Amino acid sequence: MEFQAQVRQMGFPDNMQVDQSDTLEGRVFRVTDASGERGLEIFVTRDALAMYGEGPVTALVLGRLREQAGRALRAAEAPGMYERQVFVGD
């Protein structure tokens, strides 16, 4: 399933933006409020993606982001710098 379709299916609040981006070390998932002043990132290492699979990882991370979006997101430390949680492979 396409990523944005999964995001819609999770029922994020309308004022939240959710995206993902790949890095050399893994994948970053991010939820921010409409202003971009508050947000959360979850970084998943390549080892974790390989160990658990892309589908299960995406579902888990989107669930976690949705849970946090329902609460108050923390203010960005600087423009574009949000609290980051990391999921690693065992």
C-alpha positions in Angstrom: 0.0 0.0 0.0 1.3 3.5 -0.8 2.6 5.4 2.2 0.2 8.3 2.1 -2.7 5.8 1.8 -1.5 4.2 5.0 -1.2 7.6 6.7 -4.9 8.4 5.7 -6.0 5.0 7.0 -4.4 5.6 10.4 -6.6 8.7 10.9 -4.1 11.4 11.7 -5.6 14.7 12.7 -6.1 17.0 9.7 -3.6 19.6 11.0 -0.7 17.0 11.0 1.8 16.3 8.2 3.4 12.9 8.0 6.3 12.0 5.8 9.2 9.6 5.4 12.6 9.8 3.9 15.5 7.4 3.4 19.0 8.0 4.6 22.2 5.9 4.2 21.6 4.5 7.7 17.9 3.9 7.5 14.5 5.6 7.3 13.1 8.7 9.1 9.4 8.9 9.7 8.1 12.4 10.8 4.9 13.9 12.1 4.6 17.7 12.4 1.9 20.1 13.1 0.7 22.4 10.2 3.1 25.2 11.3 6.1 22.9 11.5 6.9 24.2 15.0 6.1 20.9 16.7 6.9 17.4 15.7 8.4 14.0 16.3 10.7 11.8 14.3 11.2 8.1 14.5 14.4 6.8 12.9 14.5 3.1 11.9 17.9 1.6 11.2 18.5 -0.5 8.0 19.1 -3.5 10.3 15.6 -3.1 11.9 14.0 -2.7 8.5 15.7 -6.0 7.3 14.9 -7.8 10.6 11.2 -6.9 10.9 10.2 -6.1 7.3 9.1 -2.9 5.8 5.3 -3.5 6.1 5.4 -4.3 9.8 7.9 -1.5 10.6 5.8 1.1 8.8 2.6 0.0 10.5 4.3 0.0 13.9 5.9 3.5 13.4 2.7 5.0 12.0 0.8 3.7 15.0 3.4 5.3 17.3 3.4 8.6 15.4 -0.5 8.6 15.5 -0.4 8.0 19.3 2.0 10.9 19.8 0.1 13.2 17.4 -3.0 12.7 19.6 -1.0 14.2 22.5 1.0 17.4 22.5 4.0 17.2 20.2 7.2 18.8 21.5 8.4 22.1 20.1 11.2 21.9 17.6 14.7 22.5 19.1 15.5 24.5 16.0 13.7 24.8 12.7 13.3 21.3 11.3 14.9 19.6 14.4 12.4 17.5 16.3 12.6 15.0 19.1 13.9 11.7 17.6 13.2 8.2 18.8 15.3 5.3 17.3 14.4 1.7 16.5 17.3 -0.6 16.0 17.6 -4.2 14.9 18.7 -6.7 17.6 
